Amino acid sequence: MGVNLEELARRAVRGREELFAADFAARRAEIAEVIASRRIAVVGAAGSIGRYVVELMASFQPKELMCVDVSENGIVELTRRLRNRFHAQELNIGFWPLDFGSPAFLALLSEKQPEVILNFAAYKHVRSEKDAYSLAQMLSANLLHNRRLIVWLRERAAALGTPLERFFAISTDKAASPVSLMGASKRLMEELIFAFGESQPAPYRAVTSTRFANVLYSDGSLPASFLTRLAQEQPLAGPTDVERYFITPDEAAHLCLLAAFHPTSGELLVPRMRKEHVMNFQQIAEATLGAFGLKPRWYTQGEEAFARLESDRAKGYWPCLFAPSDTSGEKDVEEFVEAGEALADEQPYAEVEVISAKPRLSADELARELAGLDALLADASRLRETTKSALVELISRLVPTFKHLERGKSLDMKL
C-alpha cells in the first residue's frame, strides 16, 4: 500500500487547522462555476502541485480539462489517478506528454483553443544551479518557455482579435529577494507575465501568480527523500540550521486555485504565514519516522550513521545524519514579499495577502533581453564557453534584488 502524503503532511504540521480553508470555502462556488464553464489547459499537470490542483478541478466537472506534462511516466500516473477516482463520472479530460516549450504544444493549443491556461511547470530546486548546463535547462523551463508561449499568445490574440481569458503561472517564495538562480529565474518570470499583461495587444485579459511555502513531501524535496531513504534502508539526512514554512498538498491546491481565479488581474497572492508555522527538517524527520512507529537517533558522521542502522532499527530507532547547511543559494530566512513591493488596496482574504505587481521593464524590453538569453542557451558552442558566474551576472542585471549566495558547494555534493 502507498503512503497517503496528505495524511502524512497533516501529521507533520502537528494537526494545525487547515490553512486557506475558510478563504477557499468563501470562493468555492464562484471558482467551481468558472471551471465548469471553461476549457482549461494545465501545464505541469503531473507534478507535485499540479496533480492536486487538477484533481480538485476535476471534482468541479470542467467543460474541458487538458493535462500536459513533459514527464511521460507522470502523465500516465495522473491518467490512472483521475480515471480511478472519477470512474463513475463522465469527465472531459485529455492527457498529453508534451514539453510546453515545443511546437507540438502550441499546435495543441491552436487546435483546442483553451480559454484558461494554468502553468505549474518549473525547475524548483536550488541544486539545479550547479553549472551552466543545468542552469540552461532551468532557465529555459522557468523563463524562456513562458516567453515563447506568451509571445505566441499575443500573436494569436492579434490574429483572432480575442486574447486568452486568463493566464496563471506559479512562482515561489524564493523569488522574493532571491539568493539563488532558481529564485531569480522565477522572479524574472513574474516580471515577464505581468509586463505582457500590460502590453498591447495583450495576450490575456487577466494574469495572476502566487508565491508560497514549501509543500510537504513534494517530488524531489527533502521530506520526500525521507520516504525514499526509509524504503531503501538508508539513514535520513538534512540540515540542522534551516527553518522553512511548510504547507500540505491540499493547502497548496487551495491556494493555487484562489490565485489562478483571483478576480483582479496583475496581482500576486502570498500566504500569511505566522511564526508558529515555521518548522525545521529535524521536526519533519521525527514526524515522518513516527508515522512508521520509529524514533530518530541523531548522528553527525555518515560512517557511523550507516554502521548503526541495523542496531538502531532493532531498537525502534532510525539513524538521522544532520549537519549545518553549507551549500549555495540557500536562504537563511524565508520571505514572501520583498522590500519595495506594495500590498493591493483590496485584501479580500483572511490568510492570503495580495501584492500589486509592478513590472520594472516593459514587455518589449523584456522580450529583447530574453531573446538574447534564448540565443545563448540554444547555441552549444557558446554555452560551452559560458560560466555559471556569467549567467549570474546576466540575470542580476535583469533582477536588481538578486544577491547570489555562492558557497562553492552544491547539494549534489551532499549525502
C-alpha positions in Angstrom: 0.0 0.0 0.0 1.3 3.5 -0.8 1.7 6.3 1.7 -1.1 8.9 1.9 1.0 12.1 1.5 -1.7 14.4 2.7 -2.3 12.5 5.9 1.5 12.3 6.5 1.8 16.1 5.9 -1.1 16.8 8.3 0.8 14.7 10.9 4.0 16.7 10.2 2.3 20.1 10.7 1.1 18.8 14.1 -2.6 18.7 13.2 -2.9 22.5 12.9 -6.1 24.0 11.5 -6.0 23.8 7.7 -4.7 27.0 6.1 -6.7 28.8 3.4 -9.7 26.6 4.1 -12.0 29.5 5.0 -10.8 31.6 2.1 -11.4 28.8 -0.3 -14.8 28.0 1.1 -15.8 31.6 0.6 -14.9 31.5 -3.1 -15.6 27.8 -3.8 -18.9 28.2 -5.6 -17.5 31.1 -7.8 -14.4 29.1 -8.7 -16.4 25.9 -9.4 -18.7 27.8 -11.7 -15.8 29.2 -13.8 -14.2 25.8 -14.0 -17.4 24.1 -15.1 -17.9 26.6 -18.0 -14.3 26.8 -19.4 -11.8 24.9 -21.4 -8.7 24.8 -19.2 -5.2 23.8 -20.1 -2.9 22.8 -17.2 0.8 22.7 -17.8 2.9 20.7 -15.4 -0.3 18.8 -14.5 1.5 15.7 -13.2 3.8 17.5 -10.9 3.6 17.6 -7.1 1.3 20.6 -7.0 -0.3 20.3 -10.5 -1.8 16.9 -9.8 -3.5 18.0 -6.6 -4.9 21.1 -8.4 -6.1 19.0 -11.4 -7.8 16.5 -9.1 -9.6 19.3 -7.3 -10.7 21.0 -10.6 -11.9 17.6 -11.9 -14.3 17.4 -9.0 -16.0 20.6 -10.3 -16.8 18.9 -13.7 -14.8 21.2 -16.0 -16.1 21.8 -19.5 -12.8 20.5 -20.8 -9.5 19.9 -19.0 -6.3 19.5 -20.9 -3.5 18.0 -18.8 0.1 18.4 -20.2 3.3 17.4 -18.6 6.8 16.7 -20.0 7.1 13.6 -17.9 5.6 10.6 -19.7 5.5 8.5 -16.6 4.0 11.3 -14.7 1.1 11.9 -17.2 0.4 8.1 -17.2 0.1 8.0 -13.4 -2.1 11.1 -13.5 -4.4 9.5 -16.0 -4.7 6.4 -13.8 -5.2 8.5 -10.7 -8.1 10.6 -12.2 -9.7 7.7 -14.1 -9.8 5.6 -10.9 -11.1 8.4 -8.7 -13.8 9.6 -11.1 -14.6 6.2 -12.7 -18.3 6.7 -12.3 -18.4 10.2 -13.9 -18.1 11.3 -17.4 -15.2 13.7 -17.4 -14.0 15.6 -20.5 -10.2 15.3 -19.7 -7.3 14.7 -22.0 -3.7 13.9 -21.3 -0.6 14.7 -23.3 3.1 14.0 -22.6 4.4 17.3 -24.1 7.1 19.9 -23.3 5.2 23.2 -23.2 8.1 24.9 -25.0 7.6 22.7 -28.0 5.9 23.4 -31.3 3.7 20.3 -30.6 2.3 22.1 -27.5 1.5 25.2 -29.5 -0.2 23.2 -32.1 -2.3 21.5 -29.5 -3.4 24.9 -28.1 -4.2 26.1 -31.6 -6.5 23.1 -32.1 -8.2 23.0 -28.7 -8.4 26.8 -28.1 -8.5 26.8 -24.3 -9.8 29.9 -22.6 -7.6 29.5 -19.5 -4.0 28.3 -19.0 -2.6 27.3 -15.6 1.2 26.7 -15.7 2.8 24.7 -12.9 5.8 23.5 -14.9 9.1 24.6 -13.2 12.6 23.6 -12.2 12.1 24.2 -8.5 15.3 23.0 -6.8 18.3 25.1 -5.8 20.5 22.2 -6.7 19.9 22.9 -10.4 22.3 25.8 -10.4 25.5 23.7 -10.1 26.8 24.5 -13.6 25.9 26.3 -16.8 24.4 23.3 -18.4 22.0 22.6 -15.6 21.2 26.3 -15.4 20.5 26.4 -19.2 17.7 23.9 -18.7 16.3 25.6 -15.6 16.3 29.0 -17.2 14.6 27.5 -20.3 11.8 25.8 -18.3 11.2 28.6 -15.8 11.6 31.6 -18.1 12.2 31.1 -21.8 9.4 28.6 -22.4 7.0 31.1 -20.8 8.3 33.8 -23.0 7.8 31.7 -26.1 4.3 30.8 -25.0 3.3 34.3 -24.2 4.6 35.8 -27.4 2.6 33.1 -29.3 -0.5 34.0 -27.3 0.0 37.7 -28.2 0.3 36.8 -31.9 -2.8 34.6 -31.6 -4.7 37.4 -29.9 -3.8 39.9 -32.6 -4.8 37.4 -35.3 -8.1 36.4 -33.7 -9.0 39.7 -32.1 -9.6 37.8 -28.8 -7.0 37.4 -26.1 -6.8 34.4 -23.8 -9.2 34.9 -20.9 -6.9 34.0 -18.1 -3.2 33.1 -17.6 -1.7 31.8 -14.3 1.9 30.8 -13.7 3.2 29.5 -10.3 6.1 31.3 -8.7 7.9 30.6 -5.4 8.8 32.2 -2.1 12.4 32.1 -3.3 11.5 34.7 -5.9 11.3 37.4 -3.1 14.8 38.9 -2.7 16.3 35.9 -4.4 19.7 34.5 -3.5 19.6 31.5 -5.9 19.4 31.5 -9.7 16.3 29.3 -9.3 14.6 32.1 -7.3 15.8 34.8 -9.6 14.5 32.9 -12.7 11.0 32.8 -11.1 11.2 36.5 -10.1 12.0 37.3 -13.7 9.1 35.1 -14.8 6.8 37.2 -12.7 8.1 40.3 -14.4 7.5 38.7 -17.8 3.9 37.6 -17.3 2.8 40.8 -15.6 4.6 43.0 -18.1 2.9 41.3 -21.0 -0.4 41.6 -19.2 0.0 45.4 -19.6 1.1 45.3 -23.2 -0.8 45.9 -26.4 -2.1 43.7 -27.9 -2.5 41.9 -24.6 -2.0 38.1 -24.8 -4.6 37.6 -22.0 -7.3 39.6 -20.2 -6.2 38.5 -16.7 -2.9 37.3 -15.3 -2.1 36.2 -11.7 0.5 34.3 -9.8 1.3 33.0 -6.3 4.4 32.6 -4.2 4.1 30.2 -1.3 5.8 28.0 1.2 7.4 24.6 0.7 4.9 21.8 0.0 5.5 18.8 2.3 6.6 15.6 0.6 6.6 17.3 -2.9 8.6 15.4 -5.6 12.3 15.8 -5.1 12.0 17.6 -1.8 14.0 16.7 1.3 10.9 15.4 3.2 10.1 13.2 0.1 13.7 11.9 0.3 12.9 10.7 3.9 10.4 8.3 2.5 12.7 7.1 -0.2 15.6 6.6 2.2 13.3 4.6 4.5 12.3 2.4 1.6 15.9 1.9 0.6 17.1 1.4 4.2 19.3 4.4 4.3 19.9 7.0 7.1 17.8 10.2 6.8 19.9 13.3 6.1 19.3 17.0 6.3 20.4 20.4 7.6 20.3 21.3 11.3 20.1 25.1 10.8 17.4 25.6 8.1 13.9 26.6 9.0 11.1 26.9 6.5 7.4 27.4 6.2 5.5 24.3 5.1 2.1 23.7 3.7 0.3 20.4 2.9 -0.6 19.3 -0.7 -4.3 20.2 -0.2 -3.4 23.6 1.2 -1.2 24.2 -1.9 -4.1 23.2 -4.2 -6.5 25.6 -2.5 -4.0 28.5 -2.6 -3.3 27.9 -6.3 -6.9 27.9 -7.3 -7.5 31.1 -5.2 -4.7 32.7 -7.1 -5.4 31.2 -10.5 -9.0 32.5 -10.4 -8.4 35.7 -8.4 -10.7 38.3 -9.8 -8.2 41.1 -10.2 -5.5 40.9 -12.9 -2.0 41.9 -12.2 -1.9 40.7 -8.7 0.2 38.1 -6.9 -1.1 36.1 -3.9 1.1 35.0 -1.0 0.2 33.2 2.3 0.1 35.0 5.6 2.4 32.6 7.4 3.0 33.0 11.1 6.0 32.2 13.3 4.3 29.2 14.7 4.2 27.7 11.2 8.0 27.6 10.9 9.5 24.1 11.0 12.9 22.6 10.7 13.8 19.5 8.9 14.6 17.6 12.1 10.9 18.1 13.2 9.8 16.7 9.9 12.1 13.7 10.1 10.8 12.9 13.5 7.2 13.2 12.3 7.9 11.0 9.3 9.6 8.3 11.4 6.7 8.5 13.9 4.2 7.5 11.2 6.2 4.3 10.8 6.5 3.6 14.5 10.1 4.8 14.7 12.1 7.4 16.6 15.2 9.3 15.3 18.7 8.8 16.5 20.9 11.7 15.6 24.4 11.5 14.0 26.9 13.9 12.6 29.1 11.4 10.8 27.9 9.4 7.8 30.0 6.3 8.5 28.6 6.0 12.0 25.0 6.5 10.8 25.3 3.7 8.2 27.1 1.4 10.6 24.4 1.8 13.3 21.4 1.3 11.0 20.7 -2.4 11.9 21.2 -2.0 15.6 19.2 1.2 15.8 16.3 -0.3 13.8 16.2 -3.3 16.1 15.5 -0.9 19.0 12.8 1.1 17.2 15.2 3.9 16.1 16.4 5.1 12.7 19.7 6.9 12.1 19.5 10.5 11.1 22.5 12.3 9.7 22.1 16.1 10.2 24.7 18.9 9.9 24.7 22.6 9.3 23.9 23.8 5.8 26.9 24.9 3.6 25.6 24.9 0.0 25.0 27.7 -2.5 21.7 29.5 -2.8 20.1 28.6 0.5 18.3 31.4 2.2 18.8 32.0 5.9 15.2 33.3 6.3 12.2 32.6 4.2 10.1 35.5 3.0 7.2 36.1 0.6 7.3 39.9 0.0 10.5 41.8 -0.9 11.3 45.4 0.0 9.5 47.9 -2.2 6.6 45.7 -3.1 3.2 47.1 -2.2 0.1 45.4 -0.9 -3.0 45.8 -3.1 -5.7 48.2 -1.9 -8.2 45.3 -1.7 -7.3 42.5 0.7 -10.2 40.1 0.4 -8.7 37.1 2.2 -8.1 36.1 5.8 -4.9 34.0 5.3 -3.6 35.3 2.0 -2.0 38.7 1.2 -2.4 40.3 -2.2 0.5 42.1 -3.8 0.2 44.6 -6.7 2.7 43.5 -9.4 4.6 46.5 -10.8 6.9 45.3 -13.6 10.2 47.2 -13.8 10.6 46.6 -17.5 8.1 46.8 -20.4 7.1 43.7 -22.3 9.1 44.7 -25.3 12.2 45.4 -23.2 11.9 42.0 -21.6 11.3 40.3 -24.9 14.5 41.8 -26.3 16.6 40.9 -23.3 15.3 37.3 -23.1 15.8 36.8 -26.9 19.5 37.3 -26.3 19.5 34.8 -23.4 17.5 32.4 -25.6 20.0 32.6 -28.4 22.9 32.0 -26.0 21.3 28.9 -24.4 20.4 27.5 -27.8 24.0 27.6 -29.1 26.0 24.6 -27.8 29.4 26.2 -28.6 28.6 29.4 -26.9 27.1 27.6 -23.9 30.2 25.5 -23.5 32.2 28.8 -23.1 29.7 30.2 -20.6 30.3 30.0 -16.9 27.8 29.9 -14.0 29.1 33.3 -12.8 28.4 34.8 -16.3 24.8 33.7 -16.0 24.6 35.0 -12.5 25.8 38.4 -13.8 23.4 38.4 -16.7 20.3 37.6 -14.5 21.5 40.1 -11.8 21.3 42.8 -14.4 17.6 42.0 -15.0 16.7 41.3 -11.4 18.2 44.1 -9.2 17.1 42.4 -6.0 19.1 39.2 -6.8 22.0 38.8 -4.5 23.5 35.4 -5.3 24.8 33.4 -2.3 27.7 31.4 -3.5 29.4 28.9 -1.2 31.2 26.8 -3.8 29.2 23.6 -3.0 26.0 22.3 -4.5 23.5 19.9 -3.0 24.8 17.2 -5.3 27.9 17.0 -3.1 25.8 16.2 0.0 24.5 12.9 1.2 
